Amino acid sequence: MLDLLATRLGLIVACGYGAFSIRHQTLLMPEPYWHTLLAAVGLYGLSELLVPSPKGWLPIRRGMDAGLRLGLIALILSTTAFALKISDQYSRLWAIYWALSSWVTLFGLALAAIRHSQMPRRLILVGEPKVTEQAQADYATQSGMEILCLHPSELLDWLDRRNATGVPLDGEKILLIGHVPEPAQRTALILALHGSPVALRYCPDLDDFLAGGGRGTLPLVPAPGPAQDLIKRLEDIFFTSLALMLCAPLMGIIALLVWRSGPGPILFHQRRLGLGGRAFTVYKFRTMVPMASDQAEAPQVENHDARVTGIGRVLRHWGLDELPQLLNVLRGDMSLVGPRPHAFPHDMTWGSKLPQYAQRFRMRPGITGLAQIRGWRGHVESDVAIATRLELDIQYIRTWSLGLDLRILAETIPSLIRNAPPSTSPPSQSLDDPLGQHRD
C-alpha cells in the first residue's frame, strides 16, 4: 500500500518537473513551482489517508480514483492561486501539461495492470484430481496465484451449501473447468454457476491457460471484462463530477429542509451488497422518521407510508433522496447505471426464491437502471414484480454498452416526470432493443 502510494506521489512530481522542463527548456525549476508540487503531493497523500483507495485485485478502480483525486487537487490549487492573486506566477501551459501527463501516466498504469490482471490471483481448478493437482504443483509457485483444486462433485456440494445460506459467491474468484470429461458434469456446473456473479470459463487445456496468461479459454457464463469496467468507470467519473457541480446548490437546500423537518440525521446510511456480493455503505437523504429509518429489518416503504416525512415524500417521488449516492459512485461502490441495491433481508429472501438473483452482483449497483426507467422503482409489491425487475437487470448486464448507459441516463428524468405505473407484462424485448423503443 505504501509502495503504491509512494509510486503515485513520485509520478506526480516527475510529471510536474518534466512538464516544466519541456515548456521552458530548462532543468532549473523556480521555487514557487516546487511549492505547488509539494502541496499537490501533500494533498494527495492526505486524501489517501482520509479516504483510502478501494481495495480489490483488479487495479482499474485504483487507477481511476487516483486520476480523479489528481483532478480535484488541481482544481483546489488553481482556485487557491487565483484567490491569492498569485496565479500570474505560473505558466498556464505548464499546469495543463502537468495535469494531462499525470492523468495519462496514471491511466496508463491502470491499462497495463489490466493485461497483468488477466491471470487471476485466486484460481479454482475444477476437474479430475490427477490433472488439476499436477497443474497446481507445476504453476502455483511461479505464477504467484493461490490455486485450489476441486473435483466437480465437490464444487457442486460447495455451491449447494452456499445457496442454502443465501450468501452470494465471492466475485473475486475465477472458476475454471479444466478437463471435465463427462458432458453431464460440465452441464451441471454451468447450470449451478449461471445464477452467480462468477465468470465461468471452459479451458480445454490447463497448460495453455497457465502458459498464456489467461488466454485459451471459452466463456460459458460471461461477466463484464476489464475493458468494459474501465469504460464504465470513466463514464461514471465524468458524469458524476458534472452532476455534483450542477446539483451542489440543490443538495444543500435539500439538506437544510431535511434538517428542519425534525430530529434525526440528514443522511440515511445502510449496508447493501454490491459488485461480487461485497458489502458497502449506501447513502441517501433521510426521508423517514429516525426510528423507522434505523431499523435494518423494517418492512419496505409503501405508498402513503406513515413513516415517511413530508419533505421525504417529495424527495422520494422525484428520486432526489438518491443524490448522495453520487458520492458512492465516486468512491467506486456504485455506478450511475446498474441494478438498484436492495436491503440485506430482501437480498436474502429474493435470492432464495430466484436462482438467477445473484447475477445482479456482476456489475456495480446503480442509481438508475433499465428497470427504473420502465417504471419499476420503489416498493416491490409481489414476487412477479421482483422477478420482472431481475429479468430487466440481467438483460441490462448482458447487453451493456456505453450507448445503452447514455440512453438510460437520458430517459431517467423523463421517467420520473411521467411517474407512470410499471407494465405488468414481462420484458420480452429483443436484446438489440433493451430499452423497448419499438414497443406498441
C-alpha positions in Angstrom: 0.0 0.0 0.0 2.8 2.5 1.0 4.9 1.4 -2.0 2.0 2.1 -4.3 1.3 5.5 -2.7 5.0 6.4 -2.9 5.0 5.5 -6.6 2.0 7.7 -7.3 3.4 10.6 -5.4 6.7 10.2 -7.3 4.9 10.2 -10.6 3.0 13.4 -9.7 6.3 15.2 -9.0 8.0 13.7 -12.1 5.2 14.8 -14.4 5.2 18.3 -12.9 9.0 18.6 -13.3 9.0 17.1 -16.7 6.2 19.4 -17.9 8.2 22.4 -16.7 11.4 21.3 -18.4 9.6 20.7 -21.7 7.7 24.0 -21.5 10.6 26.3 -20.5 13.5 24.3 -22.0 15.4 24.3 -18.7 16.2 22.0 -15.8 16.1 24.7 -13.1 12.5 25.0 -11.8 11.7 28.1 -9.7 10.8 27.8 -6.0 7.0 28.6 -6.4 6.6 25.6 -8.8 8.3 23.3 -6.2 5.9 24.7 -3.6 3.0 23.8 -5.8 4.3 20.2 -6.4 4.8 19.7 -2.7 1.3 21.0 -2.0 -0.1 18.6 -4.5 1.8 15.7 -3.0 0.7 16.6 0.5 -3.0 16.9 -0.6 -2.8 13.6 -2.4 -1.2 11.7 0.5 -3.8 13.3 2.9 -6.7 12.1 0.6 -5.3 8.6 0.6 -5.1 8.6 4.4 -8.6 10.0 4.9 -10.4 8.1 2.1 -8.3 5.1 1.1 -8.5 3.9 -2.5 -10.8 0.9 -2.9 -9.2 -2.5 -2.5 -9.5 -5.3 -5.0 -7.3 -7.4 -7.2 -8.3 -5.5 -10.3 -6.4 -2.2 -10.3 -8.7 -0.3 -12.6 -10.6 1.3 -9.7 -7.4 2.4 -8.0 -6.1 4.0 -11.2 -9.4 5.8 -11.9 -9.6 7.0 -8.3 -6.0 8.2 -8.5 -6.8 10.2 -11.6 -9.9 11.7 -10.0 -8.0 12.7 -6.9 -5.4 14.4 -9.0 -8.0 16.3 -11.0 -9.7 17.6 -7.8 -6.3 18.6 -6.3 -5.5 20.6 -9.5 -8.8 22.3 -9.1 -8.1 23.2 -5.5 -4.6 24.5 -6.3 -5.8 26.6 -9.2 -8.6 28.1 -7.2 -6.3 28.9 -4.3 -3.8 30.5 -6.6 -6.5 32.6 -8.2 -7.9 33.7 -4.8 -4.4 34.7 -3.5 -3.8 36.6 -6.8 -0.6 34.6 -7.4 -1.8 32.8 -10.5 0.3 35.1 -12.7 3.5 33.5 -11.3 2.7 30.2 -13.0 2.5 29.2 -16.6 -0.9 28.0 -17.6 0.6 25.7 -20.3 2.7 24.1 -17.6 -0.4 23.4 -15.5 -2.1 21.9 -18.5 0.9 19.8 -19.4 1.3 18.6 -15.8 -2.4 17.7 -15.4 -2.6 15.8 -18.7 0.7 14.0 -18.4 -0.3 12.9 -14.8 -3.7 11.6 -16.0 -2.1 9.8 -19.0 0.5 8.2 -16.7 -1.9 7.0 -14.1 -4.4 5.7 -16.6 -1.5 4.0 -18.5 -0.6 2.2 -15.3 -4.2 1.1 -14.9 -4.3 -0.2 -18.5 -1.0 -2.0 -18.1 -2.4 -3.6 -15.0 -5.4 -4.8 -16.9 -3.2 -7.0 -19.0 -1.5 -8.3 -15.9 -4.8 -9.0 -14.2 -6.0 -11.4 -16.9 -4.4 -14.1 -14.8 -6.4 -14.3 -11.6 -4.7 -14.3 -8.2 -7.1 -16.9 -6.8 -8.0 -19.7 -9.2 -10.3 -22.7 -8.6 -9.4 -25.5 -10.9 -12.3 -27.9 -11.4 -11.6 -31.3 -12.9 -10.0 -34.6 -12.4 -7.6 -34.6 -9.5 -4.6 -36.0 -11.4 -4.8 -33.1 -13.9 -5.6 -30.2 -11.5 -3.2 -31.3 -8.8 -0.3 -31.6 -11.3 -1.1 -28.1 -12.6 -1.1 -26.8 -9.1 2.3 -28.3 -8.3 3.8 -27.0 -11.6 2.5 -23.5 -11.7 1.3 -22.3 -8.2 4.8 -21.0 -7.2 5.9 -19.4 -10.4 2.5 -17.7 -11.2 2.0 -16.3 -7.7 -1.6 -17.5 -7.7 -3.5 -19.2 -4.9 -4.7 -22.3 -6.6 -7.5 -24.5 -5.2 -8.2 -27.9 -6.8 -11.7 -29.4 -6.6 -13.5 -32.3 -8.2 -16.7 -31.4 -10.0 -18.8 -33.1 -7.3 -17.0 -31.2 -4.5 -17.7 -27.9 -6.2 -21.4 -28.8 -6.6 -21.7 -29.6 -2.9 -20.0 -26.4 -2.0 -22.4 -24.4 -4.2 -25.3 -26.2 -2.6 -24.1 -25.1 0.8 -23.6 -21.5 -0.3 -27.1 -21.4 -1.9 -28.6 -22.8 1.3 -27.2 -20.0 3.4 -28.3 -17.3 0.8 -24.8 -15.8 0.8 -23.6 -14.7 -2.7 -20.4 -16.2 -4.2 -17.2 -14.1 -3.9 -16.9 -12.3 -7.2 -13.1 -12.1 -6.9 -12.8 -15.8 -7.5 -12.5 -17.1 -11.1 -13.8 -20.6 -11.6 -12.5 -22.7 -14.5 -13.5 -26.1 -15.8 -10.4 -27.9 -16.8 -10.5 -31.4 -18.2 -14.1 -32.3 -17.1 -14.6 -35.4 -19.3 -18.3 -36.0 -18.7 -20.7 -33.7 -20.5 -23.3 -34.2 -17.8 -20.9 -32.9 -15.1 -20.0 -29.9 -17.3 -23.6 -29.1 -17.9 -24.4 -29.4 -14.1 -21.6 -26.9 -13.3 -22.8 -24.4 -15.9 -26.3 -24.5 -14.6 -25.2 -24.2 -10.9 -23.0 -21.2 -11.6 -25.3 -19.5 -14.1 -27.0 -17.6 -11.3 -23.8 -16.5 -9.6 -21.6 -13.3 -10.1 -18.6 -15.5 -11.1 -17.2 -15.6 -14.5 -17.1 -19.3 -15.6 -14.8 -20.3 -18.4 -14.1 -23.6 -20.0 -10.4 -24.4 -20.5 -9.7 -27.5 -22.7 -6.0 -27.4 -21.9 -4.8 -26.0 -18.5 -1.2 -25.9 -19.7 -2.2 -23.5 -22.5 -4.1 -21.3 -20.0 -1.3 -21.1 -17.4 1.4 -20.5 -20.0 -0.6 -18.0 -22.0 -1.6 -15.5 -19.2 -5.2 -16.4 -19.1 -5.9 -16.9 -22.8 -7.1 -20.1 -24.4 -10.5 -20.3 -22.7 -14.1 -20.2 -23.8 -16.7 -18.1 -21.8 -19.6 -20.2 -20.5 -21.1 -17.8 -18.0 -19.9 -14.3 -19.1 -19.2 -11.4 -16.9 -18.1 -7.8 -17.8 -14.4 -7.7 -18.6 -11.7 -5.3 -17.6 -12.1 -3.1 -20.7 -15.8 -2.7 -20.0 -15.1 -1.9 -16.4 -12.6 0.8 -17.5 -15.0 2.5 -19.9 -17.8 2.4 -17.4 -15.6 3.8 -14.6 -14.5 6.7 -16.9 -18.2 7.3 -17.7 -19.1 7.4 -14.0 -16.3 9.8 -13.1 -17.0 12.2 -15.8 -20.8 12.4 -15.5 -20.8 12.2 -11.7 -18.3 15.1 -11.4 -20.5 17.1 -13.7 -23.7 16.2 -11.8 -22.1 17.1 -8.4 -21.1 20.6 -9.7 -24.6 21.2 -11.1 -26.5 19.7 -8.1 -24.4 21.0 -5.2 -26.8 24.0 -4.5 -29.8 21.7 -4.7 -28.3 19.2 -2.4 -27.5 22.0 0.1 -31.1 23.1 0.0 -32.4 19.6 0.5 -30.0 19.0 3.4 -31.4 22.2 5.1 -35.0 21.1 4.5 -34.3 17.6 5.9 -32.6 19.1 9.0 -35.6 21.4 9.6 -38.1 18.5 9.1 -37.4 17.1 12.5 -34.8 15.5 14.7 -32.5 12.9 13.2 -29.5 12.8 10.9 -29.6 14.4 7.4 -28.2 11.4 5.7 -29.6 7.8 6.0 -26.9 5.1 5.6 -27.3 1.3 5.3 -25.2 -1.6 4.3 -26.0 -3.1 0.9 -24.5 -5.7 -1.4 -22.6 -4.5 -4.4 -20.2 -5.9 -7.0 -19.3 -9.5 -6.4 -21.7 -9.6 -3.4 -19.3 -7.4 -1.3 -21.0 -5.1 1.2 -20.7 -1.3 1.1 -22.5 1.6 2.8 -25.1 3.4 0.7 -26.2 7.0 1.4 -29.5 8.8 0.9 -31.2 11.8 2.2 -33.3 10.8 5.2 -37.0 10.6 4.2 -38.4 8.7 7.2 -38.7 9.3 10.9 -35.5 8.4 12.7 -36.6 5.2 14.5 -38.2 3.8 11.3 -35.2 4.5 9.1 -32.7 3.0 11.5 -34.4 -0.4 11.5 -32.5 -2.8 9.3 -35.3 -5.4 9.4 -38.1 -2.8 8.8 -40.6 -3.6 6.1 -40.4 -1.9 2.7 -41.7 1.6 2.4 -45.1 1.5 0.7 -47.1 4.3 -1.0 -48.6 6.7 1.6 -46.4 5.1 4.3 -46.9 6.9 7.7 -43.2 6.6 8.5 -42.3 9.0 5.6 -41.9 12.7 6.5 -43.5 15.5 4.4 -40.3 16.5 2.7 -39.4 12.9 2.4 -42.4 12.1 0.3 -41.5 14.8 -2.2 -37.9 13.6 -2.3 -38.9 10.0 -2.9 -41.4 11.0 -5.6 -38.8 12.8 -7.6 -35.9 10.5 -6.7 -34.0 13.3 -5.1 -33.2 11.3 -1.9 -30.8 9.3 -4.1 -28.5 12.3 -4.8 -25.9 11.5 -2.1 -25.3 8.2 -3.9 -23.2 10.3 -6.3 -20.6 10.1 -3.6 -20.9 6.3 -3.7 -20.3 6.4 -7.4 -17.1 8.5 -6.9 -15.9 6.0 -4.3 -16.4 3.2 -6.8 -19.0 1.4 -4.7 -21.8 2.2 -7.2 -22.3 3.2 -10.8 -24.6 5.8 -12.3 -26.4 3.0 -14.2 -26.9 -0.5 -12.9 -29.1 -2.8 -10.8 -30.5 -1.0 -7.8 -29.1 -2.2 -4.5 -31.6 -3.7 -2.0 -31.5 -4.2 1.7 -29.8 -7.3 3.1 -33.0 -9.1 4.2 -34.6 -8.6 0.8 -31.5 -9.9 -1.0 -31.6 -13.0 1.2 -35.3 -13.5 0.6 -35.4 -13.0 -3.1 -32.0 -14.8 -3.6 -33.6 -17.9 -2.1 -36.6 -17.7 -4.4 -34.9 -16.7 -7.6 -32.0 -18.9 -8.8 -30.7 -16.1 -11.1 -30.8 -13.3 -8.5 -27.0 -13.4 -7.8 -26.4 -12.3 -11.4 -27.2 -8.8 -10.3 -23.9 -8.7 -8.5 -21.9 -9.0 -11.7 -22.0 -5.2 -12.0 -21.8 -2.4 -9.6 -25.3 -1.3 -8.4 -26.6 1.8 -9.9 -28.5 5.0 -9.0 -30.8 4.3 -12.0 -31.2 1.4 -14.4 -33.2 -0.2 -17.1 -35.9 -1.4 -14.6 -36.3 2.1 -13.2 -36.9 3.8 -16.5 -39.5 1.2 -17.2 -41.4 2.3 -14.1 -40.1 -0.4 -11.7 -38.9 1.7 -8.8 -39.7 1.9 -5.1 -41.8 -0.6 -3.2 -41.7 -4.2 -4.5 -45.3 -5.4 -4.3 -45.1 -9.0 -5.3 -42.8 -11.9 -6.4 -43.8 -11.2 -10.0 -42.6 -7.6 -9.6 -39.1 -8.6 -8.3 -38.9 -11.3 -11.0 -39.6 -8.7 -13.7 -37.0 -6.3 -12.2 -34.5 -9.1 -12.1 -35.1 -10.0 -15.7 -34.5 -6.4 -16.7 -31.4 -6.2 -14.6 -29.9 -9.3 -16.2 -30.9 -8.1 -19.6 -29.0 -4.8 -18.9 -25.9 -6.7 -17.8 -25.9 -9.0 -20.8 -26.4 -6.2 -23.3 -24.3 -3.5 -21.6 -22.8 -0.8 -23.8 -21.8 2.9 -23.4 -24.6 3.8 -25.7 -27.2 1.9 -23.6 -26.0 3.7 -20.4 -26.3 7.1 -22.1 -29.9 6.2 -23.3 -30.9 5.2 -19.8 -29.4 8.3 -18.3 -31.3 10.4 -20.9 -34.6 8.6 -20.0 -34.2 8.8 -16.2 -35.6 12.3 -15.7 -38.5 11.9 -18.2 -39.4 8.7 -16.5 -39.6 10.5 -13.1 -41.7 13.2 -14.6 -44.1 10.7 -16.1 -44.0 8.6 -13.0 -46.2 6.1 -14.8 -47.0 2.7 -13.1 -44.9 -0.1 -14.4 -46.0 -2.5 -17.1 -47.2 -5.8 -15.6 -46.1 -7.8 -18.7 -42.7 -9.5 -18.7 -39.9 -7.8 -20.6 -39.7 -9.8 -23.8 -37.8 -7.2 -25.9 -35.0 -8.2 -28.2 -31.5 -8.0 -26.9 -30.8 -5.5 -29.7 -33.6 -3.3 -28.3 -33.2 -3.4 -24.5 -35.0 -0.1 -24.0 -38.1 -1.3 -25.7 -38.0 1.6 -28.2 -40.1 -0.4 -30.7 -43.0 -1.4 -28.4 -46.5 -0.5 -29.5 
